[in-house]
Amino acid sequence: MNYPQTIRNLIECYKKLPGIGEKTAERLALATLNIDQEIIHLFSNSLLDSKTKIRRCVRCNHLSENEECDICLDKSRIQNVICVVDDPKNVITFEKIGSYRGKYHVLNGLISPLDGIGPEDIHLNSLLHRIEKENISEIILALKPSIEGETTNLYISKVLSGMPVKITKIAHGIPMGADMDYVDLMTLETALDNRTELT
Amino acid sequence: MNYPQTIRNLIECYKKLPGIGEKTAERLALATLNIDQEIIHLFSNSLLDSKTKIRRCVRCNHLSENEECDICLDKSRIQNVICVVDDPKNVITFEKIGSYRGKYHVLNGLISPLDGIGPEDIHLNSLLHRIEKENISEIILALKPSIEGETTNLYISKVLSGMPVKITKIAHGIPMGADMDYVDLMTLETALDNRTELT
């Protein structure tokens, strides 16, 4: 004896999501029964749409419902600056700040020799292609501050050396509002190395 | 600029689930994009089925895909003992133990005057009706050990007083394997009050 088949199916599906185990999936499946009909239909359709409508922008590799994403199509943005990020989520985060007016390029991964991920496994070639074709004057590297992120930064700057494009990296240091007592040593060291002169 | 509409919809739907906020919903929606087509179809259909196929057993009020649930239809079970629970989830938990062979009745709520939930708001009348009609010899109260649970226990035992049915309550006390140092005082008091004689 167990739950009816539909609920068992729901539990199995919820379990496919990251961080959701048996117990949580069970709780979500039962909670699903109390959700309004309207939302359930939207949910059901959006799931199907996620497979059919969502694609990657042919230019920058960001999530899009069209061939090119809204950002690439926006002619009012600065056309010759590209911010390079690892994940589509980072694009959204930058957009939330609202002050960046250039374009993006989503690598969708970082170089990680230990995991067997080389430069050809991430969207790097398309970036190099864009730099030439779109007459890019600056690329801003905004990758994760990790070994993989640094490896990727290094690789990109090496490949681009000699090309007429400025390569910058977003600042790493003490986060705003942080308690100095709790900042980890590596961050502190980076912050010290990257100190700027007050003029 | 933001996520494509489909992803925004997914985020909104995930947010309707209990314990899932904006950040988690965003993470789940993006993770959904990486789930296999097959699972997405099952997920989408199960959501629709949850509204159309899942109903309550007309007898015991447990979740069911038929008019009567599998447990009520099972003639091999003890027919004159009913275990009264608050929630369908509790039925599944009891079934996991595997040793209980009687039937169930799901109240779907507990009496809670503070929240304006009276005896008529939970499935109590149908229980009283069953006790008479199905010739029930024992009802086992297995409600939550809370004020609402105790109130409901009290109400049921009062209503049934004078009827030829044995009313029992599952034991409350120290959980198996618990560290005595961390047992709360109310549980300890209950355990002391409910001590049994070793013979």
Interface residues (C-beta under 8 A of the other chain):
Chain A: M1 N2 Y3 P4 Q5 T6 I7 N9 L10 E12 C13 K16 L17 P18 G19 E26 R27 L28 A29 L30 A31 T32 L33 I35 Q37 I39 I40 H41 L42 F43 S44 N45 S46 L47 L48 D49 S50 K51 K53 I54 L63 S64 E65 D70 I71 D74 P88 K89 I92 E95
Chain B: M1 N2 Y3 P4 Q5 T6 I7 N9 L10 E12 C13 K16 L17 P18 G19 E26 R27 L28 A29 L30 A31 T32 L33 I35 Q37 I39 I40 H41 L42 F43 S44 N45 S46 L47 L48 D49 S50 K51 K53 I54 L63 S64 E65 D70 I71 D74 P88 K89 I92 E95
